[in-house]
Every structure is written in C-alpha cells, then in structure tokens.
Amino acid sequence: MSPRRIYAIVLRQFYLTRDNATRTLQIFLWPFLDIVLWGFISKYLEDVSGGEFIAVLLGAIILWDFLSRVMTGITMTFFEDVWSRNFLNMFASPLSISEYIAGMVASTIGTSAIGFVGMLIAAGGFFGFSITTYGLMALPFLLILFLGGIALGIFGVALVLRYGPSAEWFIWPLPAIVAPFVGVFYPIETLPQWMQLIGKVLAPTYVFEGVRAIVAGQSYPISSLLIGTGLGVVSIALAYAFFVSVYRRAIRTGLIARYSAETTA
C-alpha cells in the first residue's frame, strides 16, 4: 500500500469538510441531539427512581453513538465519491482497494474522535456526566467499538456497491438492527436464546458487558476486552473480504462501468 495515496483520500475528505459548513455541522449536530434527548430521559428516570440512570443509560448512548459515528464516517467517504460522480475516477487511478479502504478508515479517525469529544462536552455541560465515571480502564473498550464501526461501515459500503446507490437506505438502519443483539441498554441474558447466540459473536457485546461489570465494581473484565478485540479484528477481515468480493464481481461483470443512481443489480 502507498501511504501517499492513502493520505490523498484523507486530504480530500479534509478539504470537503473544511470548505463546507454543513459537512462540519453534521459531525456535531446529531451526536449533540442524541445527548440532549437521552440525557433528559436519563435525568427524569434518575429523579423518579433514585438510580444511576445518567451514568448507565447516557453512557451507553455515548458509546453506541461513537460506533455509529465511525460507521457513518466510513460510508460518507464512499458516498462523497458516488454523489460527485467521482467513484469510477478513483478506481481508474492506481489506487488499490486496500488503499481506498485504509483511506476511508484514516479519514474517519478524525471525525469520529471530534464527534466523541463533542458528545462528552455536551454530556458534561448539561448533565454532569464524565467518562471517568466508568474509570480510565474502560477506555480500551473504545477500540472495540471503533473496530466494530469500521466493520459495519465497510459491510454497508459493500452492500451499496453491490446493489447501487439506490440501496443507500440499507446503511442507515444498520446500527438500529445490531443494537438489540449487543445489549446496549441491558445484559444479553435478557434476550431469547437465539438472539444471545448472535450477540456473542458480535464484538460490541463485550464492550457493554465489560463496562457494566466495571460500573458494578466487579473485577476488571479482561476476558471481555480480549474477546471483543479479537472479534472486532475478525469482523473487519470478513467485511473487507466481502467488499473485495463484491468489487471483483462488479469488475468481472462490467457492472461497475454502469454504476448509476439507480442500481447495479
């Protein structure tokens, strides 16, 4: 892989974001609205129950929104090329698939980090929430969420590449579809057996299980951290393999040359 070509992808996204206020605003707007909405819900539940809903519920929202922001960062990099009709130009260049994916991931690091810090500032300013409530040892679990967001983003991009830009709507419900299986707001033992089995092979499950153990004062969940990290790496490898398979099929059948706003099916 060429670092210069990966850097070119990152630089393009930087210029697109820097020169367009709406793109910059969306990095902060949706996370901020989520924090405000769920923060007040958490505050109300805490007032009527005397529990620790802000620490548990709002913290879970922040963590899950971080994964969603990572996924969105990956997919939006792809969509910028599709919407500007630049997609075919990218692959007419010496740019390889691995470099393109690496560029999407690298450009996402900055936007997701900025969005995460913005969520923490909003949660702290409005509701007095601090990530240190979970303890600094909970921070490594963010890596698992980052890996999960990358895998979900690459998988979503592959779906759109396979079925065309008209299938863009496939991507946006993905976090909502995955969330019930990974136990964002509840232990997965709450779920039916078949849902638990699915949840146990999804990396984010081990983030929320591990963080809940930390909040409950239990011993540090090193096993959850290791299993979650391993599953995160495997999920990225599988998503990448799926993307490459879809891309090669599009090249082999000539569909990529007819990539339009309608379909490539």
LOLUMRO-724727 format. One record per residue (C-alpha): residue number from 1; residue in one letter; y, z, x. Coordinates in Angstrom, 3 decimals. Example, Ala and Ser with C-alpha at 12.3 -4.5 7.8 and 13.67 -1.06 7.14 Angstrom:
REM LOLUMRO-724727
     i   aa          Y          Z          X
     1    a     -4.500      7.800     12.300
     2    s     -1.060      7.140     13.670
REM end
This chain:
REM LOLUMRO-724727
     i   aa          Y          Z          X
     1    m      0.000      0.000      0.000
     2    s      3.531     -0.733      1.132
     3    p      5.955      2.226      0.929
     4    r      8.845     -0.239      0.762
     5    r      7.516     -1.925     -2.387
     6    i      6.794      1.467     -3.980
     7    y     10.340      2.529     -3.088
     8    a     11.636     -0.680     -4.727
     9    i     10.063      0.360     -8.037
    10    v     11.632      3.815     -7.751
    11    l     15.033      2.385     -6.789
    12    r     15.012      0.007     -9.739
    13    q     14.388      2.879    -12.145
    14    f     17.106      4.925    -10.469
    15    y     19.671      2.162    -10.946
    16    l     18.595      1.583    -14.551
    17    t     19.022      5.286    -15.324
    18    r     22.202      5.822    -13.318
    19    d     24.037      2.885    -14.888
    20    n     23.063      3.586    -18.494
    21    a     24.234      6.785    -20.177
    22    t     21.669      6.515    -22.986
    23    r     18.790      6.483    -20.494
    24    t     20.249      9.510    -18.736
    25    l     20.799     11.325    -22.024
    26    q     17.208     10.893    -23.188
    27    i     15.966     12.828    -20.141
    28    f     17.676     15.927    -21.566
    29    l     18.074     15.324    -25.310
    30    w     14.519     15.518    -26.654
    31    p     13.422     18.463    -24.498
    32    f     16.607     20.295    -25.496
    33    l     15.987     19.689    -29.202
    34    d     12.387     20.895    -28.848
    35    i     13.506     24.083    -27.129
    36    v     16.161     24.833    -29.743
    37    l     13.842     24.170    -32.705
    38    w     10.808     26.037    -31.392
    39    g     12.935     28.701    -29.787
    40    f     14.421     29.784    -33.094
    41    i     10.996     29.632    -34.748
    42    s      9.628     31.849    -31.964
    43    k     12.561     34.234    -32.291
    44    y     12.031     34.550    -36.033
    45    l      8.301     35.221    -35.629
    46    e      9.029     37.768    -32.939
    47    d     11.566     39.548    -35.185
    48    v      9.201     39.814    -38.148
    49    s      6.098     40.731    -36.153
    50    g      7.386     42.614    -33.158
    51    g      5.220     40.431    -30.925
    52    e      5.890     38.385    -27.803
    53    f      6.272     35.028    -29.507
    54    i      9.086     33.793    -27.290
    55    a      7.008     34.334    -24.161
    56    v      3.859     32.814    -25.664
    57    l      4.976     30.126    -28.096
    58    l      8.146     28.912    -26.388
    59    g      6.417     28.994    -23.010
    60    a      3.610     26.824    -24.379
    61    i      6.155     24.357    -25.776
    62    i      7.878     24.095    -22.401
    63    l      4.608     23.467    -20.579
    64    w      3.359     20.892    -23.074
    65    d      6.728     19.152    -23.194
    66    f      6.569     18.857    -19.413
    67    l      3.296     16.933    -19.698
    68    s      4.797     14.750    -22.427
    69    r      7.854     14.017    -20.242
    70    v      5.596     12.942    -17.375
    71    m      3.668     10.614    -19.694
    72    t      6.908      9.209    -21.100
    73    g      8.272      8.627    -17.612
    74    i      5.231      6.511    -16.724
    75    t      5.312      4.481    -19.921
    76    m      9.076      3.947    -19.940
    77    t      8.931      2.477    -16.430
    78    f      6.434     -0.058    -17.752
    79    f      8.405     -0.738    -20.931
    80    e     11.607     -1.384    -18.983
    81    d      9.820     -4.329    -17.368
    82    v      8.432     -5.544    -20.685
    83    w     11.716     -5.256    -22.614
    84    s     13.683     -7.020    -19.875
    85    r     11.022     -9.750    -19.666
    86    n     10.530     -8.810    -16.047
    87    f      6.854     -7.913    -16.276
    88    l      5.451    -11.257    -15.111
    89    n      8.045    -11.442    -12.349
    90    m      6.754     -8.141    -10.963
    91    f      3.228     -9.457    -10.616
    92    a      4.327    -12.838     -9.354
    93    s      5.614    -10.923     -6.318
    94    p      3.414     -9.495     -3.520
    95    l      3.391     -6.198     -5.418
    96    s     -0.138     -4.872     -5.923
    97    i     -1.473     -2.900     -8.877
    98    s     -1.817      0.253     -6.806
    99    e      1.778     -0.066     -5.568
   100    y      3.059     -0.607     -9.099
   101    i      1.231      2.487    -10.370
   102    a      2.384      4.510     -7.370
   103    g      5.968      3.411     -8.011
   104    m      5.751      4.477    -11.659
   105    v      4.383      7.873    -10.641
   106    a      7.018      8.379     -7.937
   107    s      9.896      7.485    -10.262
   108    t      8.515      9.906    -12.844
   109    i      8.590     12.870    -10.467
   110    g     12.383     12.992    -10.507
   111    t     12.932     12.516    -14.242
   112    s     10.217     14.979    -15.261
   113    a     11.486     17.598    -12.792
   114    i     15.053     17.226    -14.082
   115    g     13.857     17.472    -17.688
   116    f     11.760     20.557    -16.896
   117    v     14.682     22.334    -15.247
   118    g     16.842     21.414    -18.238
   119    m     14.292     22.972    -20.607
   120    l     14.197     26.177    -18.550
   121    i     18.000     26.398    -18.550
   122    a     18.159     25.865    -22.314
   123    a     15.377     28.389    -22.969
   124    g     17.018     30.932    -20.699
   125    g     20.514     30.415    -22.086
   126    f     19.587     30.502    -25.766
   127    f     16.586     32.823    -25.843
   128    g     16.462     34.701    -22.541
   129    f     13.163     33.080    -21.575
   130    s     12.265     32.876    -17.872
   131    i      9.299     31.099    -16.338
   132    t      8.866     34.184    -14.168
   133    t      7.610     35.870    -17.351
   134    y      4.326     34.182    -16.505
   135    g      4.588     35.145    -12.854
   136    l      5.144     32.797     -9.939
   137    m      1.377     32.416     -9.566
   138    a      1.402     30.439    -12.806
   139    l      3.483     27.667    -11.218
   140    p      0.463     25.878     -9.630
   141    f     -0.714     25.140    -13.163
   142    l      2.244     22.747    -13.458
   143    l      0.376     20.462    -11.053
   144    i     -2.460     20.141    -13.553
   145    l     -0.011     19.230    -16.312
   146    f      1.587     16.683    -14.001
   147    l     -1.800     15.116    -13.274
   148    g     -2.653     15.118    -16.982
   149    g      0.653     13.457    -17.859
   150    i      0.101     10.750    -15.258
   151    a     -3.400     10.032    -16.555
   152    l     -2.195      9.893    -20.150
   153    g      0.686      7.602    -19.190
   154    i     -1.491      5.173    -17.242
   155    f     -4.018      5.106    -20.092
   156    g     -1.251      4.395    -22.611
   157    v      0.193      1.602    -20.468
   158    a     -3.280      0.055    -20.189
   159    l     -3.600      0.056    -23.992
   160    v     -0.297     -1.772    -24.385
   161    l     -1.215     -4.219    -21.628
   162    r     -4.467     -4.925    -23.455
   163    y     -3.063     -5.340    -26.964
   164    g      0.505     -6.469    -26.259
   165    p      3.961     -4.890    -26.690
   166    s      3.450     -4.721    -30.452
   167    a      0.916     -1.965    -29.692
   168    e      3.652      0.226    -28.221
   169    w      3.220      2.653    -31.107
   170    f     -0.212      3.582    -29.660
   171    i      1.503      5.546    -26.915
   172    w      3.873      7.868    -28.751
   173    p      1.235      9.814    -30.767
   174    l     -0.997     10.410    -27.707
   175    p      0.345     13.909    -26.868
   176    a      0.064     14.948    -30.522
   177    i     -3.536     13.680    -30.631
   178    v     -4.526     15.520    -27.457
   179    a     -2.679     18.793    -28.193
   180    p     -5.144     20.237    -30.759
   181    f     -8.056     19.832    -28.328
   182    v     -6.438     21.590    -25.350
   183    g     -5.375     24.759    -27.146
   184    v     -1.626     24.646    -26.540
   185    f     -0.962     27.436    -29.048
   186    y     -4.376     29.071    -29.427
   187    p     -7.617     29.645    -27.494
   188    i    -10.020     26.740    -27.809
   189    e    -12.621     29.177    -29.147
   190    t    -10.652     28.862    -32.397
   191    l    -11.767     25.236    -32.682
   192    p    -15.009     23.809    -34.112
   193    q    -17.760     23.362    -31.548
   194    w    -17.341     19.608    -31.230
   195    m    -13.619     19.985    -30.542
   196    q    -14.331     22.670    -27.946
   197    l    -16.638     20.290    -26.100
   198    i    -13.890     17.681    -25.932
   199    g    -11.351     20.285    -24.892
   200    k    -13.486     21.454    -21.979
   201    v    -13.332     18.031    -20.318
   202    l     -9.537     17.782    -20.634
   203    a     -7.541     19.177    -17.706
   204    p     -4.611     20.682    -19.702
   205    t     -7.036     23.029    -21.497
   206    y     -7.400     25.046    -18.324
   207    v     -3.634     25.372    -17.953
   208    f     -3.139     27.113    -21.264
   209    e     -6.307     29.175    -20.938
   210    g     -5.205     30.247    -17.468
   211    v     -1.611     31.037    -18.414
   212    r     -2.742     33.082    -21.413
   213    a     -5.000     35.079    -19.086
   214    i     -2.039     35.752    -16.788
   215    v      0.180     36.877    -19.689
   216    a     -2.627     39.155    -20.908
   217    g     -2.716     40.844    -17.493
   218    q     -6.204     39.644    -16.624
   219    s     -7.325     38.713    -13.117
   220    y     -5.879     35.501    -11.696
   221    p     -7.792     32.564    -13.239
   222    i     -8.564     30.735    -10.006
   223    s    -11.559     29.018    -11.634
   224    s     -9.314     27.542    -14.353
   225    l     -6.917     26.307    -11.679
   226    l     -9.656     24.635     -9.643
   227    i    -11.495     23.111    -12.617
   228    g     -8.256     21.883    -14.178
   229    t     -7.094     20.312    -10.916
   230    g    -10.447     18.604    -10.423
   231    l    -10.466     17.239    -13.962
   232    g     -6.860     16.092    -13.528
   233    v     -7.757     14.052    -10.459
   234    v    -10.821     12.588    -12.193
   235    s     -8.772     11.689    -15.287
   236    i     -6.244      9.805    -13.145
   237    a     -9.050      7.918    -11.404
   238    l    -10.581      6.946    -14.765
   239    a     -7.204      5.927    -16.237
   240    y     -6.431      3.850    -13.137
   241    a     -9.837      2.160    -13.293
   242    f     -9.227      1.358    -16.967
   243    f     -5.787     -0.091    -16.177
   244    v     -7.190     -2.255    -13.367
   245    s     -9.998     -3.466    -15.640
   246    v     -7.530     -4.424    -18.382
   247    y     -5.217     -6.127    -15.881
   248    r     -8.044     -8.154    -14.333
   249    r     -9.233     -9.213    -17.766
   250    a     -5.710    -10.348    -18.647
   251    i     -5.548    -12.357    -15.403
   252    r     -9.044    -13.831    -15.866
   253    t     -8.444    -14.956    -19.432
   254    g     -4.875    -16.122    -18.858
   255    l     -3.523    -13.698    -21.440
   256    i     -1.044    -12.209    -19.011
   257    a      0.805    -15.533    -18.872
   258    r      1.247    -15.373    -22.650
   259    y      2.364    -11.741    -22.693
   260    s      4.818    -11.673    -25.579
   261    a      6.367     -9.287    -28.033
   262    e      3.513     -9.888    -30.425
   263    t      0.051     -9.493    -28.955
   264    t     -2.304    -10.400    -26.135
   265    a     -5.467     -9.697    -28.094
REM end
